[in-house]
């Protein structure tokens, strides 16, 4: 029969049914021994040792320095932090031994400050539920400390194991084990579970005759993997966000991750900061406390941020519920109805058990006695309960609740205030539906009351208020969590019902205790507390994956019940049944959760119908010894998703140029990546494509125009990823932006036709002429909207006529009247250049001539083409000599069709690429209504075309 399974979110407070995940820890006794000695030990041994065990150390050599006469300062802060973690979890009563300064042979603290003792005493003053008599200063009396630990080991049994956290050298533990063996209690060592995280501690010896962890494994019934476990090193001192130490971040002792302790409102948290800053030798390091964290939460990757989450409301010592509280073994749904008393739920944190024979069903209820927590969910105060659904379907969730005495209604039928009327609730596994939203997140669940418990329940989620429906897709075990939100809120009974089983909306006021007509519990009745009922061996999924990523490890949380020490397994088989991997952990007698990490030795193929089996079996047993097992199917997915994005929107390009496009992509399989260009109206122009393999990267594509794109704005660029060879409608993902196309940049030389010399800006303060062309003799010719042109030198400054008052210069940063020139066309790329004073430029670089002889005429030509011609998509005719005139024009333009067979068609465009005039068989164009500026005129006849620029004055 399926048992009650407890899914614990993060933190556990002492109750009769405490459950945790680390190393099978289940509310058992804990012993700790740490070093931290501050009194110098001149007889410290130095040298090397070569390990033979455990397996991780075999063959390795460790070097120790006799100058290391004091302990590591991390213990100074780790011990108070470890005690705070235990206190916050309500486990003070489970700490049965804590020794410190455990360097065997080192002197007592006679001259140096006993930092460890100060830290322990400070913790005991703050966390008063610890038993001060179990704390021992080894440097003051090592015999008493060793004997005390030995006595705790001697009483260990399968049902009452002892967990030993090793925060110092092994010699202290070895001497305690030797005493246990000498006293004839060696069998009890089988029920001692040793946790370490440091091969430094495990192999460190302070005297030549001291023992190391390999001697413990050789001389006592301690076996690696069974009752000795070394977890991940908790000291990642050079990593700011991993582990419990930040004392070597870029070579410095970095406290930035810990300042929240200094600034916390709780003085007990401030105390931890103070112990981390005792003196100049202190470190930002509590790495040994990471082993306590692991025992509590099964988490080998703790860090300061996670601790901050635990201490968000300060360090709150827990209280156990009343001694007569006894949980049910199992709750399950029957005929579409699920009912269980709230006192079935194991309590923790600030949740307490209340009694009320008049109003509470069964005479008991639970209530939240902690502070209001309206914005966050504190794991310390999160209750977890698992139940079984036999008939899948949709269930409405409600509960019988009551406000605290101050806020509830004072007479029957009268509701109370809007305070003390809610809690946080969530269902694991994405089965809850609030309104139209499916969620596994916490939601506020509220309801008011009179002096009795009312059947209530409305969720507030994403600012909407709705009933909660829970849709169970299949029969099985499901888990809900309740977290304290409003102080004093009381819960009597939980109800979930299909509409065919109960109309929950008909019940809004009275409780079962008042009316005696509602529902009794469904499921197994209360066990006989104290009867010694032996739990069965069973497992269930507390969480099960529906999909995992190929190549990545994943966690499986198993809820178990174990009659004795057993192995809990997670086993993966491929779709064809082939074994792929497994994970295993030994658990003690009792019930709880264990989180197993399944690794992929090699990446599994993407696909469906993989099988995950969980099982419980005798320690070391084979597959055919499974005592119970469960299976679930899951899918293996690619780590990659198809995605695409532009690195950035392209900069404007010049007409005729190619468009470079940089694309970030992620491709789950082989796919095509495309860059597609459309004109501002959305008409396709060109694209580029490349096939990419599965993976991620940045791809550079070049889109080449099939014809020149006219100057304009808001050209459309789309990048897409699609199946190889797919059409436009098969795009998987897209990204878009726009870009501009600029007119061509025309760089020219300007040659005087009298001297045949070239204008030069080698002296930008006074232009002159030189016989040849270099960089200083090249100018960008810019066409202005008013039909004039300007010239920019290689120094990126503009040529000025200086209004004819002196030689031209090339010093202006912007175009003004003096920087504009009118070109008078003399044919064959020869022009007169008129300044704004209406005078021609002459060879002497003065704009002072009224007429233009050869000395006032200049050949303006680019390196590759005529300066006054513009490249277009249509080829220039070499068979006809069609031309237009005059140019510049006042608006009436004559067309000479040359030797064409007949008059052709005329098209005129503005510089934005817009067609402003079109006619056929025309010999005259009237553009007198257009504003002054530069236009493109295109003549088409006999299948060929010629295009040029037209200036309208």
MIDREN-82227 format. One record per residue (C-alpha): residue number from 1; z, y, x. Coordinates in steps of 0.5 Angstrom, whole numbers, plus 500, padded with zeros to 3 digits. Each point is the difference from the previous one (the first is absolute). Example, Ala and Ser with C-alpha at 12.3 -4.5 7.8 and 13.67 -1.06 7.14 Angstrom:
BEGIN
R pos  c3  c2  c1
R   1 516 491 525
R   2 498 507 502
//
This chain:
BEGIN
R pos  c3  c2  c1
R   1 500 500 500
R   2 498 507 502
R   3 506 504 503
R   4 502 507 499
R   5 497 504 506
R   6 502 506 503
R   7 495 505 502
R   8 503 505 505
R   9 496 507 501
R  10 503 502 506
R  11 508 501 501
R  12 505 495 497
R  13 508 502 498
R  14 505 495 500
R  15 500 496 494
R  16 502 492 498
R  17 492 499 501
R  18 498 504 506
R  19 493 498 503
R  20 496 503 506
R  21 494 497 504
R  22 502 501 507
R  23 501 493 503
R  24 502 497 494
R  25 506 505 499
R  26 503 499 494
R  27 507 504 499
R  28 503 496 506
R  29 505 502 505
R  30 497 504 506
R  31 503 500 507
R  32 498 506 505
R  33 501 500 508
R  34 497 507 503
R  35 501 502 507
R  36 500 508 501
R  37 505 500 506
R  38 501 507 503
R  39 505 498 505
R  40 497 499 507
R  41 500 493 502
R  42 499 499 508
R  43 499 493 500
R  44 494 500 496
R  45 495 494 502
R  46 493 502 502
R  47 494 495 501
R  48 495 496 497
R  49 500 494 495
R  50 495 496 498
R  51 500 498 492
R  52 498 493 498
R  53 502 501 493
R  54 499 503 494
R  55 492 498 500
R  56 499 508 500
R  57 503 500 507
R  58 499 494 503
R  59 497 501 507
R  60 502 508 500
R  61 504 503 506
R  62 505 505 498
R  63 503 505 505
R  64 506 504 499
R  65 503 505 504
R  66 508 500 503
R  67 499 508 499
R  68 500 499 492
R  69 508 500 500
R  70 500 503 493
R  71 497 498 493
R  72 494 503 497
R  73 502 506 496
R  74 496 497 494
R  75 506 496 498
R  76 504 507 499
R  77 495 502 494
R  78 498 493 498
R  79 507 497 498
R  80 502 506 495
R  81 493 499 497
R  82 501 493 499
R  83 506 501 497
R  84 497 505 495
R  85 495 495 498
R  86 505 495 499
R  87 504 505 496
R  88 494 503 496
R  89 498 493 498
R  90 508 498 498
R  91 500 495 505
R  92 507 502 503
R  93 503 494 498
R  94 495 495 503
R  95 501 503 507
R  96 505 495 503
R  97 500 502 508
R  98 498 506 504
R  99 501 500 507
R 100 497 506 505
R 101 500 502 507
R 102 499 492 501
R 103 498 500 507
R 104 504 494 503
R 105 504 502 506
R 106 499 507 499
R 107 506 505 501
R 108 504 503 494
R 109 499 507 498
R 110 505 504 505
R 111 496 506 502
R 112 494 500 496
R 113 499 502 493
R 114 500 494 496
R 115 494 502 496
R 116 499 494 496
R 117 508 500 498
R 118 499 507 497
R 119 494 498 496
R 120 503 494 497
R 121 506 504 498
R 122 496 505 497
R 123 496 495 496
R 124 507 497 498
R 125 502 507 497
R 126 494 501 496
R 127 499 493 498
R 128 506 498 497
R 129 498 493 497
R 130 500 497 507
R 131 505 496 503
R 132 503 503 506
R 133 503 494 503
R 134 493 497 501
R 135 498 505 505
R 136 502 498 508
R 137 499 504 506
R 138 498 495 505
R 139 501 504 506
R 140 507 501 498
R 141 502 492 498
R 142 494 496 501
R 143 504 493 498
R 144 502 503 493
R 145 493 502 499
R 146 497 493 502
R 147 505 496 496
R 148 499 504 494
R 149 493 499 500
R 150 501 493 501
R 151 504 499 494
R 152 495 503 496
R 153 495 495 503
R 154 504 494 498
R 155 501 501 493
R 156 492 501 499
R 157 497 495 495
R 158 493 498 497
R 159 503 504 494
R 160 503 506 504
R 161 496 501 506
R 162 502 505 505
R 163 494 505 503
R 164 501 503 507
R 165 497 506 502
R 166 499 500 508
R 167 500 508 502
R 168 503 498 507
R 169 499 495 506
R 170 501 493 498
R 171 506 498 504
R 172 505 502 495
R 173 497 496 494
R 174 499 494 505
R 175 508 500 502
R 176 501 500 492
R 177 496 494 499
R 178 503 497 506
R 179 507 501 496
R 180 497 497 494
R 181 497 494 503
R 182 507 499 504
R 183 504 500 494
R 184 496 494 497
R 185 496 505 495
R 186 493 499 503
R 187 497 498 493
R 188 501 507 497
R 189 495 503 505
R 190 495 497 496
R 191 502 505 495
R 192 500 506 505
R 193 493 504 500
R 194 499 505 506
R 195 495 506 499
R 196 498 503 506
R 197 494 505 502
R 198 501 501 507
R 199 498 496 506
R 200 504 505 504
R 201 506 498 497
R 202 499 493 499
R 203 499 499 508
R 204 505 505 503
R 205 506 498 504
R 206 505 505 502
R 207 503 494 505
R 208 496 495 504
R 209 503 494 496
R 210 499 503 493
R 211 496 496 495
R 212 493 503 497
R 213 497 498 493
R 214 497 494 503
R 215 507 497 502
R 216 502 501 492
R 217 493 496 498
R 218 502 494 505
R 219 507 499 499
R 220 501 501 493
R 221 497 498 493
R 222 496 507 500
R 223 493 499 500
R 224 494 505 500
R 225 497 501 493
R 226 506 497 497
R 227 506 503 501
R 228 498 505 506
R 229 495 505 498
R 230 497 506 504
R 231 497 505 496
R 232 495 506 502
R 233 503 504 506
R 234 503 506 496
R 235 499 505 506
R 236 493 503 499
R 237 503 506 504
R 238 493 503 502
R 239 498 500 492
R 240 502 505 496
R 241 499 496 493
R 242 501 493 502
R 243 507 497 501
R 244 507 503 501
R 245 499 504 507
R 246 497 506 501
R 247 503 502 507
R 248 493 499 504
R 249 495 504 496
R 250 496 503 506
R 251 505 499 505
R 252 505 504 495
R 253 506 498 496
R 254 497 502 493
R 255 505 501 494
R 256 495 503 495
R 257 500 494 496
R 258 508 500 499
R 259 501 507 499
R 260 501 498 492
R 261 506 497 502
R 262 503 507 503
R 263 498 504 494
R 264 502 495 495
R 265 505 502 494
R 266 504 494 501
R 267 505 501 506
R 268 500 492 501
R 269 492 501 502
R 270 502 506 504
R 271 505 495 504
R 272 494 496 502
R 273 497 506 503
R 274 506 502 504
R 275 500 493 503
R 276 493 500 502
R 277 502 507 504
R 278 507 498 503
R 279 498 503 507
R 280 494 501 505
R 281 499 492 501
R 282 499 499 492
R 283 493 498 498
R 284 496 500 493
R 285 501 492 500
R 286 504 496 495
R 287 495 494 501
R 288 505 494 500
R 289 502 503 493
R 290 493 497 498
R 291 503 493 500
R 292 504 502 494
R 293 494 503 497
R 294 496 494 501
R 295 506 496 497
R 296 501 504 494
R 297 492 501 498
R 298 496 495 504
R 299 497 506 503
R 300 498 500 508
R 301 497 506 499
R 302 505 505 499
R 303 500 507 502
R 304 504 507 499
R 305 496 502 494
R 306 502 493 496
R 307 507 501 502
R 308 499 507 497
R 309 498 497 493
R 310 506 496 500
R 311 505 506 501
R 312 496 505 496
R 313 507 500 495
R 314 504 499 506
R 315 504 494 503
R 316 503 497 493
R 317 505 494 501
R 318 498 495 494
R 319 505 497 496
R 320 500 493 497
R 321 500 499 492
R 322 505 497 497
R 323 502 493 502
R 324 499 496 493
R 325 493 502 501
R 326 495 494 500
R 327 493 501 500
R 328 495 495 496
R 329 496 495 503
R 330 494 501 497
R 331 497 505 494
R 332 493 498 497
R 333 496 502 494
R 334 500 496 494
R 335 495 501 494
R 336 497 507 502
R 337 508 502 501
R 338 503 502 507
R 339 508 502 499
R 340 505 500 505
R 341 507 504 501
R 342 499 505 506
R 343 507 497 503
R 344 495 495 502
R 345 497 504 505
R 346 504 500 507
R 347 503 507 501
R 348 500 504 507
R 349 501 507 502
R 350 503 504 495
R 351 498 496 494
R 352 507 497 497
R 353 502 495 494
R 354 503 503 494
R 355 503 497 494
R 356 500 502 493
R 357 502 495 495
R 358 499 504 494
R 359 492 502 501
R 360 498 496 506
R 361 496 494 499
R 362 504 494 503
R 363 506 506 501
R 364 496 502 507
R 365 495 505 503
R 366 498 503 506
R 367 500 507 502
R 368 498 505 506
R 369 506 503 503
R 370 496 504 505
R 371 497 507 501
R 372 494 502 496
R 373 493 499 503
R 374 495 503 496
R 375 495 500 506
R 376 500 494 504
R 377 502 493 499
R 378 506 498 505
R 379 499 493 502
R 380 508 499 501
R 381 500 501 492
R 382 494 496 498
R 383 502 493 496
R 384 495 494 500
R 385 499 495 495
R 386 495 494 499
R 387 499 497 494
R 388 495 494 498
R 389 494 501 494
R 390 498 494 497
R 391 495 503 495
R 392 495 506 504
R 393 498 506 496
R 394 502 507 498
R 395 508 501 499
R 396 503 507 498
R 397 506 502 505
R 398 506 503 497
R 399 508 499 501
R 400 506 502 497
R 401 503 506 504
R 402 506 505 499
R 403 501 507 503
R 404 507 501 504
R 405 506 502 495
R 406 499 507 502
R 407 492 501 498
R 408 500 495 494
R 409 500 501 493
R 410 507 500 497
R 411 499 497 494
R 412 496 494 497
R 413 493 502 499
R 414 500 507 504
R 415 496 500 507
R 416 503 503 506
R 417 497 505 505
R 418 494 500 504
R 419 505 498 506
R 420 502 493 503
R 421 494 497 496
R 422 496 497 505
R 423 498 495 506
R 424 494 498 504
R 425 497 494 498
R 426 494 496 503
R 427 497 493 500
R 428 497 497 506
R 429 493 497 500
R 430 496 506 496
R 431 502 497 493
R 432 503 506 497
R 433 495 505 496
R 434 503 507 498
R 435 495 503 495
R 436 494 498 503
R 437 502 500 507
R 438 501 493 504
R 439 506 501 505
R 440 505 496 505
R 441 503 507 501
R 442 507 502 498
R 443 500 504 493
R 444 505 504 496
R 445 503 496 494
R 446 504 504 496
R 447 504 499 493
R 448 506 504 497
R 449 506 497 496
R 450 506 501 495
R 451 506 496 502
R 452 497 493 500
R 453 494 498 504
R 454 493 501 497
R 455 494 496 501
R 456 495 506 503
R 457 495 501 505
R 458 495 505 502
R 459 497 501 506
R 460 498 506 504
R 461 494 499 505
R 462 496 505 502
R 463 503 505 495
R 464 498 496 494
R 465 504 497 496
R 466 499 493 497
R 467 502 493 499
R 468 500 495 505
R 469 496 493 499
R 470 500 495 505
R 471 494 495 501
R 472 502 494 503
R 473 493 496 502
R 474 503 493 500
R 475 506 496 500
R 476 505 501 506
R 477 505 504 503
R 478 500 508 500
R 479 505 505 503
R 480 502 507 497
R 481 505 505 504
R 482 504 505 497
R 483 503 506 504
R 484 505 505 499
R 485 498 507 497
R 486 505 503 496
R 487 507 499 501
R 488 504 496 495
R 489 494 497 496
R 490 502 493 497
R 491 496 494 499
R 492 502 494 495
R 493 494 496 499
R 494 492 499 502
R 495 495 499 495
R 496 493 498 501
R 497 496 497 494
R 498 493 499 498
R 499 498 504 493
R 500 500 493 496
R 501 507 498 502
R 502 504 507 499
R 503 498 507 497
R 504 504 504 505
R 505 498 506 497
R 506 505 498 494
R 507 506 500 504
R 508 502 507 503
R 509 508 501 499
R 510 505 494 499
R 511 501 495 505
R 512 501 492 500
R 513 507 501 501
R 514 500 504 494
R 515 496 497 495
R 516 500 493 502
R 517 493 499 498
R 518 495 501 506
R 519 499 496 506
R 520 504 495 504
R 521 498 499 507
R 522 494 495 502
R 523 500 496 506
R 524 506 496 503
R 525 507 501 498
R 526 505 503 504
R 527 502 495 505
R 528 508 498 501
R 529 502 505 505
R 530 504 496 506
R 531 497 493 498
R 532 497 499 507
R 533 493 499 497
R 534 495 498 505
R 535 494 504 500
R 536 493 496 500
R 537 495 501 505
R 538 494 504 497
R 539 496 506 502
R 540 496 505 497
R 541 495 506 501
R 542 504 506 500
R 543 493 503 502
R 544 494 497 501
R 545 493 503 503
R 546 494 500 496
R 547 496 502 506
R 548 501 501 507
R 549 496 503 506
R 550 496 496 505
R 551 504 500 507
R 552 506 503 497
R 553 507 497 500
R 554 503 500 493
R 555 507 499 497
R 556 502 495 494
R 557 507 501 497
R 558 503 494 498
R 559 506 499 495
R 560 504 494 501
R 561 506 496 498
R 562 502 495 505
R 563 505 495 500
R 564 501 499 507
R 565 497 503 507
R 566 492 499 499
R 567 494 503 502
R 568 496 505 496
R 569 492 499 501
R 570 494 504 498
R 571 494 496 502
R 572 492 503 499
R 573 494 495 499
R 574 493 502 500
R 575 496 500 494
R 576 498 493 502
R 577 507 498 501
R 578 500 500 507
R 579 507 502 503
R 580 500 507 503
R 581 507 503 502
R 582 507 499 498
R 583 506 504 500
R 584 507 497 500
R 585 508 503 500
R 586 506 496 500
R 587 505 502 494
R 588 507 498 498
R 589 503 497 494
R 590 500 505 495
R 591 494 504 496
R 592 497 507 502
R 593 493 502 503
R 594 497 499 507
R 595 493 504 502
R 596 496 496 504
R 597 494 503 504
R 598 494 496 500
R 599 495 501 506
R 600 493 498 501
R 601 498 497 507
R 602 493 502 499
R 603 497 504 494
R 604 499 496 494
R 605 493 501 496
R 606 500 505 495
R 607 500 496 493
R 608 504 497 494
R 609 504 494 498
R 610 504 500 506
R 611 507 497 499
R 612 507 502 501
R 613 505 495 499
R 614 508 501 501
R 615 505 495 501
R 616 507 498 502
R 617 501 493 504
R 618 505 498 504
R 619 501 503 507
R 620 494 497 505
R 621 497 496 494
R 622 493 499 499
R 623 496 502 494
R 624 501 494 496
R 625 508 501 500
R 626 499 507 496
R 627 506 500 495
R 628 496 505 496
R 629 493 504 500
R 630 496 505 497
R 631 493 502 501
R 632 496 506 499
R 633 492 502 501
R 634 498 506 504
R 635 494 504 503
R 636 499 502 507
R 637 496 507 500
R 638 497 503 506
R 639 504 506 503
R 640 494 504 499
R 641 498 504 494
R 642 493 503 499
R 643 501 507 501
R 644 496 506 503
R 645 501 508 501
R 646 497 505 504
R 647 503 502 507
R 648 498 507 498
R 649 495 504 496
R 650 494 501 504
R 651 499 507 503
R 652 494 504 497
R 653 493 498 504
R 654 494 503 501
R 655 494 499 496
R 656 496 494 503
R 657 506 497 504
R 658 503 494 499
R 659 507 499 497
R 660 505 496 504
R 661 506 497 495
R 662 506 497 503
R 663 503 495 495
R 664 507 496 500
R 665 499 493 497
R 666 504 494 498
R 667 496 494 498
R 668 503 493 498
R 669 494 497 501
R 670 493 501 503
R 671 497 506 496
R 672 495 506 500
R 673 503 507 502
R 674 495 506 498
R 675 499 507 500
R 676 496 503 495
R 677 498 507 499
R 678 497 504 494
R 679 498 507 498
R 680 504 505 497
R 681 498 497 493
R 682 501 493 502
R 683 493 498 501
R 684 500 494 506
R 685 498 503 507
R 686 501 495 505
R 687 506 495 502
R 688 502 496 506
R 689 503 493 500
R 690 503 495 505
R 691 503 493 499
R 692 508 499 502
R 693 504 494 501
R 694 507 499 497
R 695 504 504 503
R 696 502 508 501
R 697 497 505 504
R 698 496 507 500
R 699 493 500 499
R 700 495 505 502
R 701 494 501 496
R 702 494 504 501
R 703 496 502 494
R 704 493 502 502
R 705 496 505 495
R 706 493 497 498
R 707 498 507 498
R 708 504 507 502
R 709 505 502 495
R 710 500 507 498
R 711 505 504 502
R 712 506 500 495
R 713 507 499 498
R 714 503 494 496
R 715 496 494 503
R 716 503 494 498
R 717 503 494 505
R 718 502 494 497
R 719 503 494 505
R 720 501 493 497
R 721 502 493 501
R 722 496 495 497
R 723 498 492 500
R 724 494 499 505
R 725 494 502 497
R 726 503 502 494
R 727 497 506 495
R 728 503 506 499
R 729 504 498 494
R 730 504 494 504
R 731 504 506 504
R 732 507 497 501
R 733 503 507 503
R 734 497 507 501
R 735 502 506 502
R 736 496 507 499
R 737 500 507 503
R 738 494 506 500
R 739 497 503 506
R 740 495 506 501
R 741 494 500 504
R 742 498 507 504
R 743 494 503 501
R 744 496 498 507
R 745 503 503 506
R 746 494 504 504
R 747 501 501 507
R 748 495 504 503
R 749 497 504 506
R 750 497 507 499
R 751 495 502 505
R 752 497 507 501
R 753 492 500 500
R 754 500 506 504
R 755 504 497 506
R 756 500 493 498
R 757 507 500 502
R 758 506 497 495
R 759 506 504 497
R 760 506 498 504
R 761 507 501 498
R 762 503 498 507
R 763 503 507 500
R 764 503 500 493
R 765 501 508 501
R 766 493 501 501
R 767 494 496 498
R 768 494 499 505
R 769 494 496 501
R 770 499 494 505
R 771 494 496 502
R 772 503 493 498
R 773 504 497 494
R 774 507 497 501
R 775 506 500 496
R 776 501 508 500
R 777 493 500 497
R 778 501 496 494
R 779 502 503 494
R 780 502 497 493
R 781 495 504 495
R 782 504 500 493
R 783 497 502 494
R 784 504 505 495
R 785 499 500 493
R 786 497 507 500
R 787 494 498 504
R 788 502 502 507
R 789 502 496 505
R 790 506 500 506
R 791 500 497 506
R 792 506 496 503
R 793 501 500 508
R 794 502 494 504
R 795 507 503 500
R 796 501 499 493
R 797 499 508 499
R 798 495 504 496
R 799 494 504 503
R 800 501 508 498
R 801 494 505 500
R 802 506 505 501
R 803 496 504 495
R 804 495 502 506
R 805 505 504 503
R 806 500 496 506
R 807 498 493 503
R 808 501 494 495
R 809 507 496 501
R 810 502 493 499
R 811 507 502 498
R 812 501 500 493
R 813 505 495 496
R 814 497 501 493
R 815 493 502 497
R 816 500 507 498
R 817 494 505 499
R 818 499 501 507
R 819 499 492 501
R 820 495 500 495
R 821 492 500 502
R 822 494 500 496
R 823 494 495 503
R 824 493 503 499
R 825 495 494 500
R 826 494 501 505
R 827 498 493 500
R 828 501 494 505
R 829 508 500 500
R 830 499 508 502
R 831 504 505 497
R 832 502 507 500
R 833 508 500 500
R 834 502 506 496
R 835 508 503 500
R 836 503 503 494
R 837 498 507 503
R 838 493 497 498
R 839 498 501 508
R 840 497 494 503
R 841 503 497 506
R 842 496 501 507
R 843 501 496 506
R 844 505 505 503
R 845 505 497 495
R 846 500 507 496
R 847 498 500 493
R 848 497 507 500
R 849 492 498 499
R 850 497 503 494
R 851 494 495 501
R 852 499 493 503
R 853 495 499 505
R 854 501 494 505
R 855 506 503 503
R 856 503 500 493
R 857 498 493 498
R 858 504 493 501
R 859 498 493 500
R 860 506 497 496
R 861 499 492 501
R 862 505 494 500
R 863 500 495 505
R 864 496 495 495
R 865 497 504 495
R 866 498 506 497
R 867 505 505 499
R 868 498 502 493
R 869 498 493 497
R 870 506 495 497
R 871 499 493 500
R 872 499 497 494
R 873 499 493 496
R 874 493 501 499
R 875 495 500 506
R 876 497 506 503
R 877 493 500 499
R 878 495 500 506
R 879 494 499 495
R 880 500 507 496
R 881 503 506 502
R 882 503 503 494
R 883 504 506 500
R 884 504 505 497
R 885 501 507 501
R 886 502 506 500
R 887 507 497 504
R 888 505 504 499
R 889 498 502 493
R 890 502 504 494
R 891 499 494 495
R 892 493 499 499
R 893 497 495 505
R 894 493 498 501
R 895 498 493 501
R 896 494 498 505
R 897 498 493 499
R 898 496 500 506
R 899 495 494 500
R 900 503 496 494
R 901 495 497 495
R 902 504 504 494
R 903 506 504 499
R 904 507 496 501
R 905 507 501 497
R 906 505 504 502
R 907 508 499 501
R 908 505 505 502
R 909 507 498 501
R 910 506 505 502
R 911 505 498 506
R 912 504 496 495
R 913 494 495 499
R 914 499 502 493
R 915 493 501 497
R 916 499 507 498
R 917 493 500 499
R 918 494 495 499
R 919 493 500 498
R 920 493 497 501
R 921 493 502 502
R 922 503 507 501
R 923 498 505 505
R 924 506 505 499
R 925 507 499 499
R 926 504 506 497
R 927 507 500 503
R 928 502 507 499
R 929 506 498 495
R 930 503 496 505
R 931 505 504 505
R 932 499 501 507
R 933 501 495 505
R 934 497 494 503
R 935 496 494 496
R 936 496 494 501
R 937 493 500 498
R 938 497 493 499
R 939 492 499 500
R 940 497 494 498
R 941 493 498 499
R 942 495 494 502
R 943 506 496 501
R 944 503 504 505
R 945 505 505 500
R 946 502 506 505
R 947 507 504 499
R 948 503 506 503
R 949 505 505 499
R 950 498 507 496
R 951 504 506 500
R 952 501 504 494
R 953 502 507 502
//
